C-alpha cells in the first residue's frame, strides 16, 4: 500500500516537472519568436516615424 502511494507520487512528480521544464527546442523557439517580435516592433515604429516626417 505504501509502495503504491510512493509510486503514484513519483509519477505525479515526474509529470509535474515535465510540465514546468519545457524541452530545449521549445525554449529556443520561444526565444527566437520573442526576438523576432521585438525587432518587428522596433522597425515598425521606425517606419511609422519616417512616414510621418516625410
N, C-alpha and C positions, 0 to 999 in steps of 0.2 A: 504494500500500500504506500509506504513512504517512497519507495523507488519510483512508483508511477507518478507520484506528485513531483518528485525531483525531475523526472524526465519531462513532464509537462512544462515545468518552469524553464528547463533548458531550451525546449522547443520555442516557447513563447519569447524567451530572452533572445534567442537567435533571430527569430522573425523581427523582433522589435529593433535589434541592432541593424539588421539589413535595411529596415525602413529608414533609419536615421542616417546611415552611411551610404550614399549613392555610389555607383560604380565609377571608375576613373573616367570612362568615356563620357558619362553623363556630366561629370564636373567640367571636363574640357569643353563640351558643347555649350554648357551654361556660360562659361567664361567667354567663349568666342561670341556667343549671341549678345552678351552684355556689352562687350567691346564694340561690336558692330552697331548696336543700338546707340551707344554714346557717340560714336563717330558720325552716324547718320544725323543725330540731333545737332551736333556741332556744325556740320556742313549745311544743314537745312537752315539754321539760324543765320549763318554767314551769307547764304544765297538770298535770304529774305532781306537782310540789311543792304546787300549790294543792289537788289532790285529797288529798294526804297530810295537809296541815294541817287540812282541814275534816272 
